[in-house]
Amino acid sequence: MSWLLGAIVFWLAAWAVNARLAREAGRSRLVRALIPALFGVTLLVLWEGAVRGLNVNPVILPAPSAIWGAIAGNLGMLREDFMQTIFKGALSGYVIGCGAAVLTAIAIDRSPFLKRGLLPIGNFVAALPIVGIAPILVMWFGFDWQSKAAVVVVMVFFPVLVNTVAGLGAAERMQRDLMKTWSASYAQAMLKLRLPAAMPFIFNGLKIATTLALIGAIVAEFFGSPTRGMGFRISTAVGQLALPLVWAEIAVAALAGSVFYGLVALIEKGVTFWHPSQRGRA
């Protein structure tokens, strides 16, 4: 039980330190970054202490040290799985799906017929379960990354489409009337006024799509994949009861998703610096 008691003592000490840092969070960017880092380390220490102190079966829940050992011992395989799932499947599908969604939203904004006809169909397709469409797309596009990218396109297309359509209507009536007064064409009004005003909505959809892209690519690999990829590795490792490797893949996917989301949020901050939601952010 010494592991469990030590973890609890560390948790109490870290709680006291974090409470003090939280009171000073407004003074330094370093302090604001240290608070979640210390919180994350505390969770890992508690996890390690609970697993070791209570003798939890590694098949049920491996300790963080065992997961780290699986990561360190399988770096080459994890890198290959990362490239297959994230770069080939998730990222390519994300770019294609989000780009097509923005272009389709502009076409819908231009055509009331498409707005009334396409959006209801989009809502219907967005409600389809991923476990239902993934096997079909795998059969259509094959077992390599192209089918995973197709699943990602389906998953990210409609959230970005809906947010972009809503954003294109965000410009105020007075601003649009002013563009008409200046004899601005539809393209000029779109580029100078409506697309910039829609950026907060578009980036909201893009941030939602970052997590959907990773989920779609990994889940699609459960239904057919070459002998590599995160989803393939997770499904085979579970069958072999190699739970540390499963958690290693999950940790890599979570880290990649966090970095992906952070990059999109960083780009959003640079593009929509004028928006009230960005004011006061360091």
N, C-alpha and C positions, 0 to 999 in steps of 0.2 A: 504493500500500500504506500510505500515511500514515494513512488512515482506520482501517484494521485495526490498525495498531500503536498509534494513539491510543486505540482502544477497549480493547485489551488492557491498556495502562497504566492506564486508568481502572478497569478491572475489578480489577486487582491492588490499586490504592489503595482502592477501595470494599470489597474483601475484608478488607483490614487494618482499615479503620474499622468494618466490621460485626462483625468478631471482637472488637474492643475493646468495642463497644456491647453485644454479647451477654453479656459478662462483667458488665456493669452493668445488665442488663435488669430485675432485680428492684427497682431503686431508683426507677424512674419509669415512669409510663404513657406519657409522651411518648417515652421511649427505646424502649419495646417497640413503639410504633407506627412509629417511625423505621426500625427494622431491616427489616421487609418492604417499606417504601416505598423505601429505598435499594437493596434487592435487586431490586425491580422496575425501577427506573431503570437499574440496571446491565445487566439483560437487554436493555432497549431500546437502550442505547448499544452493547452488543455486537452486537445485531441490525443496527443502522444501520451500524456499522463493517464488519461482515462483508459486507453487501450492497454497500456502496460500494467497499470495498477489493478484493473479489473480482469486482466487476462482474457481479453476479448479475442475470439477466434479470428485469425487473419482472413479467413474466407468471408466472414461477416463484415469486418471493417479492419483493413490494414492500418498500421501506424504511419504517420507522415514520414518517418525515417525509412520505412520499407518502400514507400512510394518514391521517395528521393533515390533510393538505391535502384529501383526499377528504371527511373529516368536516366541515372548515370550509367547504368549497364546496357541501355538500349538506345543510346543517342543516335546512332546511324539509322536504326529502324524508325524511330520517332521522327527524325528529319525527313525520311522518305514518305512516311504517312502524312506529315504536315504538308509537304509539297503537293502530294496527290489530292488531299482533301481541301486544303485551304486555298492554295494558289490556283490549282487547275479547276476544281469543282466550285468552291464557294465564291472565290473572287471573280472568276470569269462570269458565272451566273449572276452575281451581284451587279456587275457593270452592265451586262446586257439587259437584265431585267429593269434596273433603275433608269437606264437611258431610254429604253422603250416606254417606260411608264411616263416619263416627263414629256416625251414627244407625243404620246397618245393623249395626255392631258391637254396639251396645247390644241390638238385636233378636236378634242371634245369641247373645249372652250370656244372654238371657232364654229362648231356645228351643233345646234340645239338637238338635231336628230340623234347624233351620237351620244349626247349627254343623256337623253331619255332612254336610249336603247342599249348603250354599252355598259353604263354604270350598274344597272340591276344585274346584268349578266356577270359583271365583275364581282359583285357582292356574292353571287351564287358560287362562282368558282373559288373565291377566297374562303368560302365555308367548307370546301371539300377537304376531308382528312388527308394529311400527308401520307399516312400508311396506305391509303387507297390509291392515290395517283402515282406514288413512287414506283411500285412494281410495273405499272403500265408504261411509264416513261423509260424505265430501264429496258423493257422489251422493245420499245420503239427506237431508242438511241444507242443501245448496246451497253456493255458492262463497264466501259471505261468512263473517264471523267465527263464525257459529253452528256450522258444521262443524268449525272449529278448536277451539272450546270443547268440542265433543263428543269429539274425539280426546284432548284434555287430560283430560277426565273419565275416560275409559277408562284412561289412563296413570297417573293419580294415585289412583284409587279403591282399588285392591287393595293397594298398599303401605301406605296409611294404614289400611285395614281390618285387615290382618294385625297391624300394630303396635298398633292400638287393642284388638283382641281379646286379644292377649298382655298388654297393660297392664291390662285389666280383671281379669285373674287375678293381678295382682301384689300385691294386698293380702294381708297375712299372715292365716293361718287364725285366730289368736287375736283379731285385730282384727275379723274378720267375726263370730266367735262373740260378741264383746262387743257388737256392734251388735244381734245377735239377742237377747242378754240384756236390752238396753234396749228391746226390742219395736219396733225400727226397721223401717219398711216397706222394700220393695225400692227405691222411689224415694229414700227418705231415705238408705239405705246407699249407693246409687249416687252421689248428689250430695255426701254428706258424707265418704265414705271412698274408694270405688272409683275414681271419676273423678279426684279429686286424686292418688291413687296411680298412676293410669295416665298422668298428664300427661307424664312423661319419655318414655314409649313413644310417645304421640301426637305429641309434638313431634319425635321422631326420624323418624316417618313424614312429618310436615309438611315437615321440612327436605329429606328425600329428594325429596319431591314438587315442591319449588321448581324444581329442575333439570329434572325430568321434564316439568313444565308448559311450560317454555320450549322444550325439545326437541320436544315434541309439536306445539306451535303452529307452530313454524318448519317442521318436516318436513311437516305437513299442507298448508302453503301451496305446497309443490312440486307437489301434485296438483290444484290448482285454487284460484284466488284472484282477487279483483278486482285492479285494477292498482295495488296497494299492499300493503305487508307485507314483513317481513324475508325470509321464505322466497321470496316472489315476486321480490324485488329481487336476492337472491343468485343465483337460478337464471337470471334474465335477464342480470345483469352477467357471470356466467361465460360465457354464450354470446357476449357482446360483448367478452370478454377485458379487462373493466374490473376487474382484480384489486384495485386500491386501494379501489374502492367495496365489493367483496365483503368485504375485511378491515375496512372501516369498519363495515359491518353486523355483522360478527362481534364487533368491539370493543364496539359498543353493546349487543349481546345479552349479552356476557360481563359488562359493567359492570352491566347491569340484573339479571342473575342473581345477581351478588355482593351487590348491594344488597338484593335480595329475600331471599336466604338470611340476610343479616345482620339484617334486620328480624325475621324469624321467630326467629332465635337470640336477639335482644334481648328479644323477648316471652317466649321460653322462660325466659330468665334471671330475669325478673320474676315469672313464674308458678311456677317450680320452684326458687325460691331456697333452699328447705329441703333439696333433694336433694344427696347427697354429691358428685355430678358438678359442682355449681356452687360448691362450697367452694373458696376460694383464688383464684377468678377475679376479676380487677379489673373 
